[in-house]
Every structure is written in structure tokens, then in C-alpha cells.
Amino acid sequence: MDMSVSEYMEKSGTIKPLRDRLSQKQKKPADWSPSLNQMLKELVDHGSLDIPAQALRRLDKLIKHKDSFISVELLDAFAHNRYSLPTVSELRSLSDTLEPLLELVLDPSRIKKVAT
């Protein structure tokens, strides 16, 4: 997920402004990349996603509500913590929430370069 969103942002030209802004707050190494949460927040907050409004609202909730039933932190825990096992219900909810985003970021024909 992280790599797909990062690649999408790289090709659309939306990652450089995010990197620059975050690097101003604290010096970052040249190969540093924003977290998935930071990248998704950037895309949602700046209207850079061409997905249905209802899907955008669910994605916004995934990012901003850390104690929600489903969140980016929970997704990260499923991927990186062997003690955090998702239920079938959680996996289905994640799949429903992330499907429109994945369809967008994995389809090169849908990438729109933003003006810099």
C-alpha cells in the first residue's frame, strides 16, 4: 500500500510539495519518505484523488479517526505486528474502504499530473 501510494504521488507530482513541507519542520535524510498516513492525508486534504465522494469520506475517516473500527494505525499493525491479527470483518471493511484508492493508484492511465 505504502509503495503504491508513494509511486502514484511521485508520478502525479504531489509528493515533492509534501516532502518539502515536512522537511522544513525537521531535517530529513535525502531518501526519506512520508508515512502512509501523511501521504493519504495529503491526497485527501488537497482533493488529489479521483474517487467517488462516498469512498473519499470513508478514506478520510480511516486516516483521521485513530480509534475508529478501522484506521491506518490498525492497517499498519496488521502488516507489522504479529500479535495484531485482523478479524474477517475488519479485513472486509478495509477492503471495501481501500478498493477505490487501490484502483486509482494501481492504474497508470488514471494518474493526472498536478501543476507545480
Backbone bond lengths (Angstrom), bond angles and torsions (degrees), N, CA, C in turn:
res aa  C-N    CA-C-N  psi(-1)  N-CA   C-N-CA  omega(-1)  CA-C   N-CA-C  phi
1 M - - - 1.447 - - 1.529 109.47 -
2 D 1.341 116.23 -50.04 1.464 120.51 -178.46 1.528 111.09 -56.14
3 M 1.335 115.23 -47.66 1.463 119.47 -176.55 1.520 111.78 -67.75
4 S 1.313 117.67 -37.12 1.470 120.71 179.42 1.524 111.33 -66.15
5 V 1.321 116.58 -44.24 1.470 120.48 179.01 1.523 110.19 -66.68
6 S 1.329 116.69 -41.07 1.465 120.91 178.43 1.537 111.13 -61.75
7 E 1.308 116.78 -44.83 1.473 121.52 178.95 1.532 110.67 -62.78
8 Y 1.325 116.57 -43.32 1.459 120.99 177.56 1.532 110.24 -58.95
9 M 1.331 115.91 -46.16 1.467 119.98 -178.76 1.527 111.25 -67.16
10 E 1.312 116.56 -36.53 1.466 120.97 177.29 1.527 109.92 -60.96
11 K 1.329 116.47 -49.70 1.469 121.52 -177.44 1.531 112.55 -69.80
12 S 1.328 117.11 -30.02 1.471 119.41 -179.24 1.529 112.03 -87.01
13 G 1.327 116.59 -10.07 1.466 120.26 179.15 1.520 113.92 83.36
14 T 1.318 117.61 15.13 1.467 120.12 -176.76 1.532 113.46 -96.35
15 I 1.329 117.73 -9.07 1.465 118.13 -176.92 1.527 112.58 -84.11
16 K 1.317 117.83 -32.30 1.469 119.44 -177.71 1.531 112.10 -62.03
17 P 1.322 119.98 -47.53 1.470 118.98 177.13 1.532 112.89 -59.23
18 L 1.336 117.14 -36.85 1.464 120.85 177.83 1.529 110.21 -65.92
19 R 1.321 116.75 -48.23 1.472 120.45 178.70 1.529 110.89 -58.65
20 D 1.320 115.81 -46.11 1.471 120.26 -179.04 1.524 111.09 -60.20
21 R 1.329 116.46 -46.22 1.461 121.12 -178.15 1.535 111.36 -64.23
22 L 1.324 116.86 -44.61 1.458 120.48 -179.06 1.533 111.69 -71.46
23 S 1.328 117.29 -30.92 1.468 121.08 178.85 1.525 111.81 -72.32
24 Q 1.317 117.35 -24.75 1.466 120.66 177.35 1.528 110.64 -67.38
25 K 1.322 116.32 -33.85 1.463 121.11 -178.67 1.525 111.22 -72.52
26 Q 1.324 116.70 -36.61 1.460 121.81 -178.79 1.525 107.97 -153.68
27 K 1.312 116.91 132.80 1.468 122.19 -178.67 1.523 109.69 -58.50
28 K 1.337 115.79 130.99 1.464 121.63 -178.66 1.526 109.37 -121.13
29 P 1.343 118.26 150.90 1.464 120.95 174.89 1.534 110.66 -64.86
30 A 1.316 117.13 157.72 1.473 121.81 -176.97 1.530 112.21 -59.92
31 D 1.328 117.93 -31.60 1.462 120.87 -177.71 1.534 113.25 -95.11
32 W 1.334 116.55 11.41 1.462 121.65 -179.46 1.523 110.92 -67.05
33 S 1.320 114.93 144.00 1.468 120.87 176.29 1.529 109.11 -130.37
34 P 1.320 117.76 142.27 1.471 120.59 177.55 1.525 110.92 -62.20
35 S 1.325 115.58 157.34 1.467 120.84 177.04 1.534 109.41 -71.22
36 L 1.317 115.38 164.26 1.461 120.13 176.71 1.522 110.32 -57.70
37 N 1.309 116.52 -42.67 1.463 120.35 -179.99 1.529 111.05 -60.82
38 Q 1.324 117.08 -43.97 1.469 120.87 179.21 1.529 111.23 -63.88
39 M 1.325 116.60 -41.51 1.469 119.78 -179.43 1.529 111.13 -67.36
40 L 1.323 116.93 -45.26 1.466 119.74 -179.89 1.524 111.26 -64.39
41 K 1.320 116.02 -41.65 1.465 119.95 178.38 1.525 110.21 -59.60
42 E 1.323 117.14 -43.15 1.466 121.81 178.22 1.528 110.68 -59.36
43 L 1.315 117.20 -47.91 1.464 121.02 -178.36 1.523 112.09 -64.85
44 V 1.320 116.74 -42.05 1.475 120.60 -179.08 1.525 110.65 -70.37
45 D 1.331 117.02 -47.01 1.467 121.11 -175.76 1.525 113.47 -67.56
46 H 1.318 117.18 -27.38 1.468 119.82 -176.22 1.526 113.08 -105.90
47 G 1.322 116.78 13.84 1.465 120.37 173.89 1.510 114.40 62.50
48 S 1.330 117.47 32.02 1.466 121.50 -176.14 1.522 113.64 -90.60
49 L 1.327 117.45 2.85 1.458 120.33 -176.80 1.520 111.46 -107.17
50 D 1.309 115.71 126.61 1.452 121.98 177.88 1.534 108.51 -95.22
51 I 1.342 114.52 70.84 1.458 120.71 177.64 1.537 107.60 -131.35
52 P 1.332 117.14 159.16 1.471 119.73 -178.61 1.535 112.12 -56.27
53 A 1.320 116.16 148.39 1.469 122.19 -176.99 1.528 112.47 -56.66
54 Q 1.311 116.86 -39.80 1.466 120.09 -179.67 1.535 110.17 -64.87
55 A 1.312 117.66 -40.03 1.466 121.70 177.67 1.526 110.29 -66.78
56 L 1.316 116.21 -37.07 1.463 120.79 178.52 1.528 111.16 -64.41
57 R 1.318 117.21 -40.03 1.470 121.17 177.39 1.533 111.37 -63.72
58 R 1.334 116.97 -40.98 1.475 120.12 178.48 1.521 110.58 -66.26
59 L 1.327 116.45 -39.38 1.464 120.68 178.23 1.523 110.51 -65.76
60 D 1.322 116.74 -40.64 1.464 121.61 177.39 1.531 110.14 -59.78
61 K 1.311 117.01 -42.22 1.467 121.18 178.67 1.526 110.18 -65.06
62 L 1.325 117.26 -40.38 1.458 122.12 178.45 1.523 110.82 -58.02
63 I 1.319 116.85 -37.72 1.463 122.50 -176.68 1.524 111.86 -79.96
64 K 1.311 117.08 -46.44 1.463 120.97 -166.91 1.525 115.81 -92.50
65 H 1.309 117.59 -18.86 1.462 119.96 -176.78 1.522 109.59 -107.82
66 K 1.322 115.10 86.99 1.461 121.65 -174.72 1.525 113.43 -61.28
67 D 1.313 117.61 -28.93 1.460 119.86 -179.28 1.530 112.15 -99.26
68 S 1.328 115.36 16.81 1.455 120.82 177.23 1.532 109.61 -71.37
69 F 1.304 115.95 163.72 1.464 122.96 176.55 1.530 109.84 -52.84
70 I 1.312 116.69 -39.06 1.461 123.00 178.54 1.527 107.67 -130.61
71 S 1.331 116.42 129.50 1.457 121.02 179.47 1.519 109.78 -146.12
72 V 1.339 117.09 167.57 1.462 121.18 177.07 1.528 109.41 -62.55
73 E 1.337 117.34 -37.11 1.463 120.48 178.43 1.529 111.09 -61.76
74 L 1.338 116.47 -40.01 1.455 120.66 178.36 1.531 110.21 -67.06
75 L 1.305 117.30 -41.84 1.467 122.11 176.46 1.527 109.78 -58.76
76 D 1.327 116.70 -45.03 1.457 121.83 178.53 1.537 110.52 -62.25
77 A 1.315 116.73 -41.83 1.469 120.52 179.18 1.527 111.10 -63.30
78 F 1.332 117.55 -40.62 1.464 120.43 178.32 1.530 110.80 -60.19
79 A 1.324 116.62 -38.16 1.462 121.34 -176.83 1.524 113.22 -79.78
80 H 1.329 117.79 -31.18 1.458 119.97 -169.37 1.527 115.68 -121.07
81 N 1.321 118.83 0.69 1.455 120.92 -177.54 1.527 108.76 -128.66
82 R 1.312 116.54 110.79 1.465 119.82 -175.49 1.526 113.19 -65.37
83 Y 1.329 117.56 -12.81 1.457 121.29 179.61 1.530 112.59 -95.50
84 S 1.300 116.02 -2.02 1.464 120.55 179.79 1.528 108.51 -107.89
85 L 1.319 115.50 92.57 1.458 120.68 -176.42 1.525 110.14 -102.84
86 P 1.335 115.88 126.70 1.470 118.84 -179.66 1.526 111.67 -75.16
87 T 1.318 114.56 150.55 1.456 120.15 172.73 1.523 108.30 -85.42
88 V 1.297 116.73 166.45 1.464 121.07 176.86 1.525 109.76 -58.56
89 S 1.315 116.49 -42.27 1.464 121.66 179.53 1.535 111.47 -61.35
90 E 1.327 116.64 -43.22 1.472 120.47 179.11 1.524 110.87 -64.74
91 L 1.327 117.37 -41.77 1.463 120.72 178.48 1.525 111.67 -63.66
92 R 1.312 116.72 -41.07 1.471 119.82 178.57 1.533 111.12 -65.16
93 S 1.316 115.79 -41.89 1.458 119.86 179.28 1.530 110.68 -64.36
94 L 1.320 116.44 -43.67 1.470 120.15 177.00 1.523 110.76 -60.70
95 S 1.312 116.02 -44.87 1.461 120.64 -179.75 1.529 111.04 -60.66
96 D 1.320 116.92 -45.90 1.468 120.89 178.76 1.528 111.36 -61.63
97 T 1.334 116.54 -40.04 1.461 121.31 -177.67 1.519 111.50 -71.76
98 L 1.318 116.95 -40.67 1.467 120.59 -172.45 1.525 114.87 -89.84
99 E 1.330 117.99 -15.51 1.458 120.67 -176.35 1.538 113.46 -54.80
100 P 1.334 120.52 -49.39 1.470 119.00 179.72 1.534 112.63 -61.71
101 L 1.324 116.97 -37.57 1.465 120.69 177.69 1.519 110.57 -64.85
102 L 1.317 117.55 -46.55 1.459 120.95 -179.58 1.526 111.66 -64.30
103 E 1.321 117.36 -39.11 1.461 119.79 176.31 1.520 111.02 -59.08
104 L 1.329 116.35 -37.91 1.461 121.24 179.52 1.524 111.60 -70.98
105 V 1.324 117.41 -54.17 1.469 119.84 -172.34 1.519 113.38 -72.67
106 L 1.322 118.11 -19.85 1.462 120.56 179.69 1.526 113.49 -94.77
107 D 1.318 117.59 0.36 1.471 121.56 179.77 1.527 109.45 -111.76
108 P 1.336 117.31 99.75 1.473 120.52 -177.30 1.529 114.07 -56.72
109 S 1.316 117.79 -26.75 1.472 120.00 -179.08 1.535 112.10 -70.34
110 R 1.341 117.99 -14.97 1.465 121.25 -178.46 1.516 113.53 -97.34
111 I 1.331 117.23 0.64 1.469 120.60 179.95 1.522 109.27 -77.64
112 K 1.331 115.08 125.28 1.469 121.01 177.59 1.508 107.83 -113.19
113 K 1.312 116.38 120.00 1.467 121.81 179.31 1.516 108.83 -69.47
114 V 1.330 116.83 129.83 1.455 121.27 177.68 1.522 109.98 -90.17
115 A 1.300 115.82 150.26 1.466 120.54 177.71 1.522 109.27 -73.06
116 T 1.314 115.47 136.51 1.477 119.35 179.08 1.512 111.32 -110.35
